[in-house]
Amino acid sequence: MNGSRIAAVGHYQPAKVLTNEDLAGMVDTSDEWIMSRVGIRTRHIAGPDEPVDELAAHAAAKALAAAGLAPGDIDLVLVATSTAIDRSPNMAARVAARLGIPSPAAMDLNVVCAGFTHALATADHAVRAGGAVRALVIGADKMSDVTDWSDRTTCVLVGDGAGAAVVEASKEACIGPVLWGSVPEMGHAVRIEGQPARFAQEGQSVYRWATTQLPAIARQACERAGLAPQDLAGVVLHQANLRIIEPLAEKIGAVNAVVARDVAESGNTSAASIPLAFSKLVEQGRISSGDPVLLFGFGGNLSYAGQVVRCP
């Protein structure tokens, strides 16, 4: 086994839906203002009794079921999140306990909006190196916990949810080489800081960075997989907002690809956004088994990570 592959995916969102009209009753905003600036119509919000690990466990259970696997088949659990309240036990250990996974290596990764693609690369490396046979890779965030609901520039963006993938050893490399990095001197542009922790960002700085610097990096991720952007069947970018997703996808040059736009229904779910949107494309049949799909996360730190994967 010289490679790894995504065997199955799954996702989960809380039942409560918060609309733009609902937000207009909370802060000085409107459906027209929100749609024109970020393209978001609705978002799902978890209740006080729905912690991050519960969201993660629901998505992971669906991925396990889709893969036809039992909890005992998993030997590595990675959870990408930046909204865990407690330091220990970490979310990975809590997810393992919820699912009955007996003795996995269990680690959290905090790379904010690029967390899932970092965790996926970490699982790929562990499997190919022989450190794991099957891994659960989860992106889960409860952004509503760290949101200032009186700030109309940020509260209109966020949503809660989780997405998961089962990664296992395979004869072929179906998860391409990762291209990852960061711009530490601009890390202040996206923040979750303070007591209590609150999400804030410098929107214009993030927009300029994402639309001018990231297209070339995303194309390099395709090159590492031996593909041209026009060969892609799907593009799943971090679901920040449509004003970033659409120009970035266009500049990448993936003219034949389905571009995920789940942000319109789900909002910005941080580390959950890529696996959530990817799982929905698979569920809806908009991409097919074996199709090459670019996953590209970016955001806090400012970090980025992207790889081309074969659709399960």
MIPAZA-836784 format. One record per atom (N, C-alpha, C): y negated, z, x negated; residue in one letter. Coordinates in steps of 0.1 Angstrom, whole numbers, plus 2048, in hexadecimal, padded with zeros to 3 digits. Layout:
! residues N
YZXA...
This chain:
! residues 312
80C8007F8M800800800M7F48007F7M7ED7F57F7N7E17F37EEN7D47F47F5N7D47F5802G7C87F580AG7C87FF815G7BE7FE81ES7BE80782AS7B97FE835S7BB803841R7B67FC84DR7B2806858R7AA801861I7A780986DI7B2806877I7BA80F87BA7C580D884A7C080E893A7B6816896A7B18178A3A7A481F8A3A79D81D8AEV7908248B0V78F82A8BDV7858338BFG78383A8CCG7758408CCG7708428D8H7638488D9H7628518E5H7578598E5Y7558638F0Y7468668F1Y7428668FEQ73486A901Q73487490CQ72B87E90CP72A888917P726881924P72988892FA72788293CA719881940A71088B93BK70288B940K6FB87F93AK6F4877942V6EC86C93EV6DD86F940V6D586D936L6C7870937L6C0862936L6B885F941T6B2852942T6A485393DT69D84793CN68F846938N68784D943N68B84B94FE68385195AE684861959E690866955D691874953D687879948D68787293EL67E875933L66F875937L66C86B93FA65E86A944A65987794CA66387E951G66088B958G65F89694EG662894941M66289F937M65789E92DM65489192AV64988F920V641883925V63588191ED62D876922D63286891DD63B862925T641856921T64584E92ET64B84392CS64F83A937S65A831933S66182C93DD66C82293AD667816932D65B811936E65580692FE652809921E64C81591EW648819911W65581A908W65F82190DI66B822905I672815902I67480D90DM67B80090BM6737F7901M6667F7902S65E7EE8F9S65F7F28EBS6617FF8E8R6618048DAR66E8068D4R67880A8DCV68580C8D6V6918068DDV68F8018E9G6997F98F0G6A48028F6G6A280F8F8I6AC8188FDI6A981B90CI6B481A914R6B381C923R6B882A927R6C382E921T6CA83A924T6D0840917T6D384D918R6DB85490ER6E385F914R6EE86390DH6F786D912H6F387A90BH6F3885912I6EF89290DI6FA89C910I6FF8A3905A7098AD906A7038BA90BA70B8C2912G7078CE918G7088D990DG7038E5911P7048F0907P7128F5903P71B8F290CD7298F5909D7318EA904D72B8DF8FEE7318D48F8E72D8D38E9E7338DA8E0P72F8DA8D2P7338CD8CBP72F8CB8BFV7318BF8B8V7408BC8B6V7488C78B3D7568C58B1D75E8C18BDD7598C58C9E75F8C08D5E75D8B28D8E7518AD8D5L74E89E8D6L7578978CDL75889C8C0A7608958B6A76E8958BAA7738A08BFA7828A18C2A7858978CEA77D8968D8H77F88C8E2H78187E8DDH77787A8D4A77886C8CFA78486B8C6A7878758BEA7938748B5A7A08738BDA7A187B8C8A7AD87A8D0A7AF86C8D5A7A48668D9K7A68588DFK7AA84E8D4K7A58508C8A7A98478BDA7B78498B9A7BC8568B9L7CA8598B6L7D38538C1L7CF8548CDA7D784E8D8A7D883F8D7A7CD8398D4A7CD82A8D2A7D58268C6A7D682E8BCA7DF82B8B1A7ED82E8B3A7F08358BEG7FE8398C0G8038448B7G7FA84C8B2L7FE8578A9L7FD8658AFL80486E8A8A80387C8ACA7FA8838A2A7F588F8A6P7ED89789DP7F389988FP80089B88FG80789E882G807892879G80488687DD80387A875D7F787A86CD7ED88286FI7E0882868I7E088C85CI7DC888850D7DB891845D7CD89383FD7C388C845L7B688D841L7AC88C84DL7A389584EV799894859V78B895853V78388B856L77688A851L76C88985DL76389285DV759891868V74B890862V745885866A737882862A72E88886DA725891869T71C897872T71089E86BT70589F871S6FA8A686CS6F58B1875S6FC8B3880T6F88BC88BT7018C888DT70A8CB883A7138D6884A70A8E3883A70C8EC88CI7038F888BI709902881I716904881D71C90E878D72090786BD72090F860R72490A853R73390A851R73A914858S749915856S74E91D862S759918868P76190D864P75A8FF866P75C8F685EN7568E9860N75B8E286CN7548D7870M7588CF87CM7668C987AM7698C486EA7768BE86CA7828C886FA7808D486AA78A8DF86CA78B8E287BA7808E2881R7808E6890R7868DA898R7838CE894V78A8C389BV7998C3899V79D8C688CA7AB8C788AA7B28D1892A7AB8DD894A7B18E889CA7B18E38ABA7A78DD8B0R7A78D88BER7B38CF8C0R7B58C68B7L7C08BB8B9L7CD8C08B4L7CF8CB8ADG7DC8CF8A9G7E18C889DG7D78C3894I7DB8BD888I7DF8C887EI7EB8C8879P7F18D4872P7EB8D8865P7E98CF85BS7E58D484ES7DD8C9847S7D28C484DP7CB8B9846P7C18BE83CP7BD8B5833A7B08B882CA7A58B5836A79C8BE837A7918BE841A7848BF83BA77B8B583CM76E8B5836M7648AF83FM7588B583FD74C8AF845D7438A783BD73D89D840L733895837L72689483FL71B898838N70E89883EN70688D837N70788183DV6FE876838V6F7870844V6F487984EV6EC87685AV6F1869860V6E885F862C6EB853869C6F584A862C6F684B855A70084384DA70D84B84BA70F856852G71A85E850G727858852G72985085DF73684B860F73A841855F732838851T73682E847T73983483AT73283F836H73584782AH74384D82CH746853838A75385A83AA75E84F83AA75B844840L766839840L769835832L75F833829A76182F81BA76983A814A766847817T76D852811T77C852815T77E84F822A78C84F826A794843820A78D83881FD79382C819D79782F80AD78E835803H7908397F5H79C8427F4H79C84C7FDA7A78567FCA7B58507FFA7B5847809V7C284180DV7C7838802V7BE8307FCR7C28267F2R7C582D7E5R7C08397E3A7C38417D7A7D08497D9A7D584A7E5G7E18517E7G7DF8607EBG7D28637EDG7CF8717F1G7D1874800G7D3869808A7D686B816A7DD85F81BA7E5861826V7EC85582CV7E5851839V7E085B841R7D985784DR7CD86184FR7C285B851A7B6864853A7AF861860A7A986C866L7A186B871L79286B86CL78B86186FV77D86086AV774861877V76B86A878I76486D884I75586E881I74D867889G73E869889G73B870896G73487C895A7318848A1A72488B89FA71B88A8A8D70E8918A7D7098958B5D7038A08B6K6FD8A68C2K6EE8A68BFK6E789B8BFM6D989A8BBM6D08A28C5M6D58A48D1S6CD8AC8DBS6CA8BA8D6S6D38BF8CDD6D18CD8C8D6C68CE8BED6C28C38B8V6B88C38ADV6AB8BB8B1V6AA8B98BET69F8B18C3T6948B98C9T6878B68C6D67C8BC8CCD6798B48D9D67C8B98E4W67C8B28F1W66D8B18F6W6648B68EES6568B48F2S64F8A98E9S6578A48E0D6528998D7D65788C8DCD64E8848E2R6528778E8R65686D8DER65286E8D2T6568648C8T6648658C3T66A8718C5T6788738C0T6828768CCT67D87D8D6C6868808E1C68B8748E9C6848698E9V68985D8F0V6948568E9V69685A8DCL69F8538D3L6AE8588D5L6B08658D6V6BC86B8D3V6C786B8DEV6D386C8DAG6DE86E8E3G6EA8758DCG6F48798E3D6FF8808DDD70C8788DFD71587A8D6G7228738D8G72A8738CBG73686C8CCA73F86C8C0A74785F8C1A74B85B8B5G7548508B3G75E8538A8G76984D8A9A77485089FA77C84489BA78284588FA78B83A88BA797841884A7A383B886V7AF83F87EV7B0835873V7B083A866V7B183285AV7BF835854V7C682A851E7D482C84BE7D6822840E7E0825838A7E481C82DA7E980F832A7E680482BS7EB7F782FS7ED7EE823S7F57E4824K7F77DB819K7EB7D3815K7E37D081FE7D67C881CE7CA7D181DE7C07CE816A7B37D5817A7AB7D0823A7AC7D882EC7A57D483AC7987DC83CC7957E5832I7887EB831I7827E7824I7777DF825G7717D9819G76A7E3810G7677DF804P7607E87FBP7537ED800P7507FA7FFV7437FF804V7387FC7FBV72C7F9800L7207F97F9L7178047FEL71580E7F6W70D81A7FBW70381E7F0W6F98267F5G6EF82A7EDG6E48327F5G6D98347EFS6CE83C7F6S6C183A7EFS6B683E7F5V6A983E7EFV6A484C7F0V6A88557E7P6A58637E8P6968677E9P68E85F7E2E67F8627E3E67985F7F0E6808587F9M67C856807M68485F811M68B86880CG694870815G68C877820G67F87A81EH677881828H675879834H67786C833A67486383FA67D86684BA68986C849V691870854V69687F851V69288885AR695896857R69B89D863R6A48A7860I6A88B1869I6A68BE862I69B8C5864E6978D085BE6928DB864E6918E785EG68A8F3864G6948FC86BG68E907870Q695911878Q68D913885Q69190E890P69E906892P69C8F888DP6A78F2889A6A78E5883A6A28DB88EA6998D2889R6948C7892R6938BA88BR6978B0893F6978A288EF68989C88EF685896883A67888F882A679883879A67187A87BQ67286E872Q664867871Q66285F866E657857864E65B849868E659846875G65F83A87BG65B82D874G64E82B871Q64A81F86BQ65081D85DQ651828855S657827848S666823849S66D829853V67B825855V67D817859V674813862Y675805867Y6737FB85CY6697FD854R6667F4849R6727F383FR6777FF83CW682800832W68E7F8838W6917FB844A69D7F584BA69D7E684CA6917E1850T6907D3852T68D7CB846T6887D183BT6857C982FT68F7CB824T6947D7822Q69D7DA817Q6AC7D981AQ6AF7DC826L6BE7DD82AL6C57D082CL6BE7C5830P6C57B9832P6CD7B4826P6C67B481AA6CD7B080EA6D87B980AA6D77C680DI6E27CF80AI6EE7CC813I6EB7CA820A6F67C6829A6FD7BA825A6F67B0820R6FC7A381CR7057A6810R7007AF807Q7097B27FBQ7167B87FFQ7167C080AA7227C680FA72C7BB814A7267B181AC72F7A681EC73479F811C72C79D807E7317967FBE73C79E7F5E73B7AB7F5R7467B37EFR7537B27F6R7527AE803A75E7AC80BA76379D80AA75B795802G75F787800G75B77E80CG751782814L74D77B820L73E778820L73B76D827A72D76A829A729770837A71C774839P71877A846P71C771852P71C764850Q72075C85CQ72F75C85FQ737762856D745764859D748770861D73E779863L74078586BL74278287AL74B789880A74D78988EA745793896A74279E88EG73A7A9894G7317B088AG7267B588FV71D7BD887V71A7CA88EV71D7D5888V71B7E288EV7127EA885V7057EA888L6FB7F1880L6F97FF886L6F480887EH6F0815884H6E681288FH6EA81989BQ6E28168A7Q6D681F8A7Q6CC81B89FA6BF82289EA6B681F8AAA6B28138ABN6AB80D8B7N6AB7FE8B6N6A97F88C1L6AA7E98C1L6A07E28B8L6957E88B6R68A7E28AER68E7E289FR6987EA89BI69E7E988EI6AB7E088EI6B37E2898I6C07DB898I6BF7CC899I6B67C78A1E6B57B98A4E6B07B1898E6A47B6892P6A07AE886P6A97B087AP6AF7BB878L6B87BD86DL6C47B486EL6CA7B487AA6D67AB87DA6D279C87AA6C679887EE6C278A87CE6C078786DE6BB791866K6B878E858K6C578F84FK6CF796854I6DC79584DI6E278784EI6E0780859G6E577285AG6F2771860G6F777B868A70477B86FA70277387CA70176687BV6FD75E886V70875C891V71475F88DN72075D896N72576A89BN71F775897A72478289AA71F7888A7A7277908AEV7237998B8V71C7A58B2V7107A88B6V7087B38B1V7087BE8BBV70C7CA8B6A70D7D58BFA6FF7DA8C3A6FC7DC8CFR6EF7E18D4R6F27ED8DER6FB7F68DAD6FE8018E2D6F380B8E3D6E980A8DAV6DE8148DAV6D78138E8V6D78088EFA6D08078FBA6D6811906A6E3813905E6EA81C90FE6EC82A909E6ED82B8FCS6F18388F6S6E683F8EES6DB8388EAG6D183E8E2G6D683F8D3G6CE8458CBN6D28478BDN6DB8548BCN6E78528B9T6F185D8B8T6F48608AAT6EC85C8A0S6ED85F892S6FB85B88DS703864887A710860881A71A85A88BA71885D898A7218588A2A71E84A8A6A7128448A2S70E8388A8S71782C8A4S71B82B898I72381F894I73182089AI73982B898P74682B89EP74682A8ADP73B82F8B4L73A82F8C2L7388208C6L72F8198C0A72C80B8C3A7388028C0A73E8058B5F74A7FD8B0F7557FE8BAF75880B8BES76380D8C8S7618068D5S7548068D9K7517FF8E6K7537F08E5K74F7EA8DAL7527DC8D8L7617D98D8L7697E18D2V7777DF8D2V77C7E18E1V7787EC8E7E77D7EF8F5E7797E38FFE76D7DE8FDQ7687D3906Q76E7C5902Q7767C48F7G77C7B88F3G7727AE8EEG7667B38E9R75C7AA8E4R75F7A68D5R7687AD8CFI76D7A98C2I77C7AB8C2I7837A38BAS7927A38BBS7987A88AFS7A57AC8B0S7AC7B18A5S7AC7A8899S7A97AD88DG7A87A5881G79A79F87EG7917A0888D78479B886D77C7A387BD77579C872P76D7A3868P7607A886FP75D7B586DV7527BB873V74A7C3868V73D7C1867L7357C985EL7317D6865L7347E185FL72F7EE863L7247F2859L7187F685DF70D7F9854F705804859F706810852G6FE81B856G6F381D84DG6E8823853F6DC82684BF6D3830852F6CB83884AG6C3842851G6BF84D847G6C285984BG6BE865844G6C2864835G6B986982DN6BA86B81EN6B1861816N6AD856818L6B284B820L6BF84681AL6CA847821S6D784381CS6DC836824S6E582F81DY6EB823824Y6F982281FY70281C827A70F819823A71580E82DA71B804827G7207F982FG72D7F4829G7367EF832Q7427E882EQ7467DF83AQ74E7D5836V7547CC840V7627D1842V7657D284FV7737D7853V7797CC85CV7867CD85DR78D7C5866R78F7CC873R78C7C687EC78D7CD88BC79C7D188EC79E7DD893P7AC7E1896P7B17DA8A2P
